[in-house]
């Protein structure tokens, strides 16, 4: 999400204003390295509309086994 925002020259405050979301929420999503435990489709739609992108440009699916390996590597 941070890359798309930079490409479109939109900061988190502006994106919050466009989407109607709280700036702290947008900042957390922007800076998060992991998928939020719950992401409403409405939220994803707001981001896609505001950034003029497809959901696949915002999300990357990682199999659970790969996540575990990455988490274990980060801890070590």
trRosetta pair geometry for C-beta under 8 A, 3 or more apart (Angstrom, degrees):
i j d omega theta_ij theta_ji phi_ij phi_ji
1 4 5.8 -56 -152 38 37 109
1 5 6.2 37 151 -20 68 106
1 29 6.1 -4 57 135 171 92
1 30 5.2 -120 103 -116 119 57
1 47 7.0 -55 -127 -164 117 138
1 51 7.9 -129 -148 -62 76 165
1 58 5.4 38 -80 -141 85 88
2 5 5.6 -54 -148 37 32 113
2 6 6.3 31 154 -19 66 106
2 30 5.2 98 -76 -175 82 87
2 31 7.2 72 -67 -82 125 46
3 6 5.8 -55 -149 37 30 110
3 7 6.3 33 152 -21 65 106
4 7 5.6 -52 -146 36 32 114
4 8 6.2 11 160 -1 66 112
4 51 5.0 44 147 -173 127 140
4 53 5.7 -42 -142 -46 144 158
4 57 6.1 93 -79 142 134 114
4 58 6.9 -48 -1 -87 151 76
5 8 6.2 -71 -146 50 26 96
5 10 4.9 -102 -153 74 75 86
5 11 7.0 88 170 -107 120 22
5 12 7.2 7 -154 -67 158 61
5 15 6.4 -57 -117 -52 116 140
5 30 6.5 -5 -8 -128 154 120
5 51 7.0 -72 -78 -109 59 121
6 9 7.2 26 -173 -77 33 40
8 51 5.9 -166 3 -144 160 76
8 52 7.4 144 -106 38 142 101
10 14 5.0 -129 -160 89 78 124
10 15 5.2 93 148 -60 118 92
10 18 7.6 -34 -155 0 134 144
10 50 7.5 150 180 150 166 103
10 51 7.0 -135 41 -101 151 81
11 14 5.2 92 54 12 70 102
11 15 7.1 -136 99 -4 33 92
12 15 5.5 -54 -142 40 34 112
12 16 6.1 41 155 -25 66 103
12 23 6.0 97 132 -159 98 81
12 26 4.6 157 -166 116 91 112
12 27 4.7 71 175 -79 160 73
12 30 5.4 -101 -93 -9 115 155
13 16 5.6 -51 -149 33 30 114
13 17 6.6 31 151 -19 62 104
13 23 5.3 3 -107 -121 63 125
13 26 7.9 168 -72 77 23 141
14 17 5.6 -53 -151 35 34 113
14 18 6.3 32 152 -18 67 106
15 18 5.7 -53 -145 38 33 111
15 19 6.0 14 162 -4 67 113
15 21 7.8 -19 128 52 80 110
15 26 5.2 160 95 -162 110 144
15 30 7.8 127 58 -66 154 125
15 47 7.6 25 -173 -122 119 74
15 50 5.9 106 -145 141 77 147
15 51 7.5 9 -123 -62 114 95
16 19 6.3 -66 -138 48 24 98
16 20 7.9 -122 171 56 54 5
16 21 5.3 -102 -138 78 69 75
16 22 6.4 -38 -151 135 122 15
16 23 4.1 -68 -46 -85 172 61
16 25 7.4 125 -115 59 105 86
16 26 4.4 -128 -72 0 89 146
17 20 7.8 26 -177 -69 23 37
18 50 4.4 116 119 -130 130 119
19 26 7.0 144 46 -86 136 122
19 46 4.1 86 -145 161 104 121
19 47 6.6 5 -97 -71 142 51
19 49 7.9 132 -104 68 82 100
19 50 5.2 -61 -64 -44 90 148
20 46 7.2 -106 40 -143 90 140
21 25 5.0 -103 165 79 112 128
21 26 5.4 128 96 -52 121 97
21 43 7.2 68 -87 -130 140 91
21 46 6.7 125 -32 121 115 154
22 25 4.5 90 65 2 89 106
22 26 7.2 -165 90 -5 47 85
23 26 5.7 -56 -147 39 35 110
23 27 6.1 37 155 -21 68 107
24 27 5.6 -54 -146 37 31 113
24 28 6.4 34 154 -21 64 104
25 28 5.8 -54 -150 34 30 111
25 29 6.5 26 154 -15 64 106
26 29 5.8 -56 -148 39 31 109
26 30 6.1 34 153 -23 66 109
27 30 5.6 -54 -144 36 29 114
27 31 6.1 6 165 -1 65 113
28 31 6.4 -70 -141 48 24 95
28 32 5.9 40 159 -47 64 107
28 36 7.9 72 129 -86 110 117
29 32 5.8 -44 -141 11 26 119
29 36 6.9 -43 -104 -38 82 125
29 43 7.9 -165 -91 166 154 126
29 47 7.7 -121 136 -85 151 140
32 35 7.6 113 134 -91 129 12
32 36 6.6 -11 -179 -58 173 78
34 67 7.9 82 -128 -144 107 117
35 39 6.8 -84 -176 -21 91 130
35 59 7.3 48 -104 -137 110 101
36 39 5.0 118 63 -63 110 90
39 43 5.9 -116 -172 71 74 129
39 44 6.1 73 150 -50 110 103
40 43 4.5 99 64 -1 88 101
40 44 7.2 -157 96 -2 50 83
41 44 5.5 -53 -150 39 39 113
41 45 6.1 44 150 -23 69 105
42 45 5.6 -53 -147 36 30 114
42 46 6.5 35 152 -23 63 103
43 46 5.7 -51 -151 31 31 112
43 47 6.6 29 153 -15 64 104
44 47 5.8 -55 -151 37 33 110
44 48 6.2 31 153 -18 66 109
44 55 5.6 26 174 -114 123 106
44 58 7.0 175 -144 78 87 149
44 59 7.8 -17 -128 -33 122 126
45 48 5.7 -56 -144 39 31 111
45 49 6.1 29 158 -18 66 107
46 49 5.9 -56 -145 38 27 108
46 50 6.1 21 159 -14 64 112
47 50 5.9 -62 -144 42 27 107
47 51 5.8 -3 168 7 67 117
47 53 7.7 -40 133 56 82 108
47 58 6.0 79 122 -102 136 158
48 51 6.4 -69 -133 53 21 91
48 52 7.7 69 168 -105 54 8
48 53 5.5 -115 -138 72 66 68
48 54 6.5 32 -139 -125 118 16
48 55 6.0 -43 -77 -64 132 63
48 58 7.0 -103 -75 -14 80 136
49 52 7.4 15 -175 -73 26 48
51 57 7.9 -150 116 99 127 128
51 58 7.7 119 63 -72 150 113
53 57 4.2 -99 176 64 123 143
53 58 6.5 123 107 -40 132 94
54 57 5.2 103 60 -5 70 101
55 58 5.8 -68 -159 41 43 106
55 59 5.8 -10 163 20 81 115
56 59 6.5 -72 -120 59 30 81
62 66 4.9 -114 177 82 99 123
62 67 5.4 118 112 -59 120 89
62 70 7.8 -17 167 1 152 142
63 66 4.9 90 64 5 82 103
63 67 7.3 -148 97 -7 43 87
64 67 5.6 -55 -152 33 37 114
64 68 6.6 38 153 -21 68 103
65 68 5.8 -51 -152 32 33 113
65 69 6.7 34 151 -18 64 105
66 69 5.6 -53 -150 36 36 112
66 70 6.3 34 153 -17 67 106
67 70 5.8 -57 -148 39 31 109
67 71 6.2 30 155 -18 66 108
68 71 5.8 -56 -146 38 29 110
68 72 6.3 28 156 -18 64 108
69 72 5.9 -57 -147 37 28 110
69 73 6.3 29 154 -20 64 108
70 73 5.6 -55 -146 36 31 112
70 74 6.3 33 154 -22 65 106
71 74 5.7 -53 -147 34 31 113
71 75 6.6 30 155 -19 63 106
72 75 5.8 -55 -150 34 32 110
72 76 6.5 34 154 -26 65 107
73 76 5.9 -54 -148 29 31 113
